[in-house]
Each structure stands twice: as C-alpha cells, then as structure tokens.
Amino acid sequence: MSLRRLVLLRHGQTDYNVGGRMQGHLDSLLTETGVEQAASVAPEIARLVPDRLVSSDLRRAVDTADLVSAACGLPVKYDARLRETHLGEWQGRTVAEIEDAWPGAIAAWRSDPGWAPPGGESRIEVVRRSLPVVEELDEEYASVGPEVTVVLVAHGGLIAGLVCGLLALPTSAWPAIGGIGNCRWAALARRADHPRWRLAGYNVGIGT
C-alpha cells in the first residue's frame, strides 16, 4: 500500500455561493474573492508535496485546480465522478425557495443520506460514484515504493460524503460531518501497516 494521504480541497467562492443558490451540476463561476482564495491556498497545498492532482470537471473546481496545478508543478486530471451532488429541481434555487416549494424537504435531505432531491442524487449515490476514484488510485499506486499524496479538488457536499465513505462510517452518522468552507480541505491518512483511512483534519486552511 503506497497511497498514504488524501487531501480533498473545496473550490473557491462562486457567484452562486454569494447568492445563496444551490449549484449542484450547474457550472457556476469563481468570484474575484474565489480566485483570490484559490491563489492563496495553492502554495499551502504545494507545501504538502502532492504526487497527483485530480479535479472535478465543473468550472469552479477546474479554475481552482489550475491555480493549485501551477503552484505544485503538476498536471490536472479531470474526472466527472468528482462532481457535486446533482440536485435535480433544486439547482439554481435558494434554500428559502426550496422550502416554499417543498416544505420540510431541506431538513429531510440534511438528515438522511439516502434522501434525494426531486430528479437528483442522494449522498449515498454520490459516494457510490466517487469512491471508485480513490479505489483506482489505490490500485495504481499499490506497487509504488514511496508514500503517495493525492489532492482531489471537488465540492462541499461530495467531500463530506466521500470522507464518510472512506472512513466507513455508518450512514446514520453521516449528517454529523458538516460543511466545509471555500478553499478549505479535509485530510485523510493511513498507516503503512493498516489499510484503514483515518481523519487527519477537516475544514483546514485559510479559506472562508
């Protein structure tokens, strides 16, 4: 086993974040603040000396990953499996608008990983599609000698879910893993003599 550390970095602030609107698979853009956040966090990630950089293919993640790439001197591989939760009919709406149209649905979604917005994905489905990204990296690096660090640039909902999946938490505990700020990250690591991931840090960094 050579894949020893995973860093899951959320993208910078977007226009939808500022407007309080659900993004999902919509291709929102980084704000000026979001670009500044990504530029500031890039050297912090570079200090971790990553071996591989993989990003969601949604624009907000791509633009964040490009700045990290320049700081690390690494190419970026894009993978659609790292996209944010597809929020179906909720995409582009504010929480207040969703609550008006689907009373009680936001609370149900936040408390039940198996609950999906109309036309969208549940958190369990998001983890099911994203977990193979890590499993494939594990297989790729299984016979590599040095310890390997991989950075995944993705989205808040996906990161929270993937952390739960990698830690093998029971789904009843998933709502306890909260949100993560723009350009902050989660870090997971494991010992050379034990394959189980452990949480080394959550919501770490200089982003807001």
N, C-alpha and C positions, 0 to 999 in steps of 0.2 A: 504494500500500500504506500503510495507516494503523494497522493493528493491530501495535504495535511491542513490547509487553511482555505476557507471560502470567505470572501468579502462581498456582501450584497449591498450595492450602492443605489440609493434612490436618485432619480433625476432632479435637476434644479426646478425652481419655481416656474410655473406656467401661467398663461393668461387665464386658464380655467381655474387654477388654484386661487388666483386673486379674486375671481368672480364667484367662488364657492360652488362651481359646477362640476358635476361628475364627468370624468373623462373617459374611462374605460378604453375602448379601442379608437376613440376619436383622436386625430393627430393634432393635438394642441401644441403650441409653441412656447419656448422659453421666453420669459420676460427679460428685461435688462438685468433685473436682480438675479434671475435664474442663471443667466450667463456668468454673472459675477460669482455666484455661488459655485458653479462648476469650475470656474477658473481658480477659485480659492481652494477647493477641495482636491483638485488634480495633483498638486505636489504632495499633499498628505497621503494620497493613495500611492503615489510613486515611491514614498518612503517605505512602503510595505514590500517593495521589490516584487511585484507580481510577475508570474510567468505567462499568464494568459488573460486576455480581456475579451469578454463576451457581453453583448448588449442586446436588449430588446430592439426590434426594428422600428418601433414607433419614434417619431421625430424628436420628442422631448428627451428620450433616452439616447438616441443617436447623437444629438448635439452635445449632450453631457459627456458621452463616451469619447467623442472626438477630442475634447479638451483633455480628458484623462489619458487618452492614447498619446497625445503629443508630449505630455509630461513624463509618461512612462517609457516612451520609445517603443511601444508595442502596437501591432495592428489590431483592429477590432473585427471580431467575427459577429455577425448579426444573426439572431435566432428568434423567430416569431413565437416560439414557445415561451419566451420570457415576457410576452406582452402582459399588460394589466388585465385584470378581470374584465370580461365582456359584460357590460351592464345592461345590455338589451335596451328596453324602452326608457331606461333611466338616463342613458347617456345624453349629456348636454343639459340636464336639469339640475336645479339646486335641490338641497335636502328639503327645503320648505315646499317646493313644487311637488316633489315626490310624496311627501306626507299628505298634501292636499289630495293628490290623485289616488294614492294607495295608503290610506290611514293605517298606521301600525306596521307597515312593511319594513321601514328602516330598522326598527327595533328587532324585528324577526331576522332580518339579514345579518345584523351585527351579532346576534346571539346564537345563531345556528349556522355552522359551516356548510351544512347540506342544503340550505335555502338559497334559491337563485332568483334574481330579479326577473320579471317577465321578459322572455326572449334572451336571457343572459346566462351566465355561468355561476355555479356555486363555488365557494372557496375550495371545496374538496375537488371539484373538476379542474380548477386552476392548478392545484398541487399535482394532480394526476398528469397534467400535460407538461408541467415544468420540471418535475423531479427527474425524468429521464435525461435532461441536460446535464445534471450533476452525475448521474449514473454513467453516462457515456464518457465524461471526463475522467471519472474514476477508472474506467476500463482502459482508456487511452494511456493514463499515466501509471498503470499498475506495475509495469516493469521498468519504470524510470527510477534511477538511483536517488537523485537529490529530492528533498522535500519540495512540493509544488504548492504555490499560492495562486488561486484563480479569483479574479474580480468579475462579478456579474453586475451589469448596470441595468436596473429594471425599475419597478414601480412599487408604491407603498403596499397595496393590497397583495400583490404577488410575493413581495419579500416577507411579509408577515406570515402568509400561508406556507411558503417554502421553508421558512425557519421551523414552523410547526411540523411539517412533513419530515424534514431532515432530523429533527430531534425525536421523531416517532412519538409525539405527544398524542394522547387520546383526543379525539375530536371535541369532546366535552370541555377540554382545556384550551382549545384554540382561541376563543374570544379573550382570554387573558393576555394574549400577545397583541399589544396595541399598535397604533400607527407609528410611522417613522417620518422624521422631518425631511424637507427637501435637502438633497446633497448630504444626508447623514447615512450611516451604514450599519449593518449587522455583520458581526464576525463570528464564524464558527470554526472550530479547530478539533483535532483529534490526536490522540497519542499514537506513536508508531506501533505499539503493541496492542492497540484496541481500535476496532473499526468504527465505534460509535461516535457520532458528532456530539460536541458539547457547545453551549453558547458561551462565547468569549466576550461578547459585547453587543449592545443593542442600542440603536439611536445614538451612535457615536459620531462625533465630528463637530464641525464648525458651522454647518448649515442651520437654517432656521425653519 
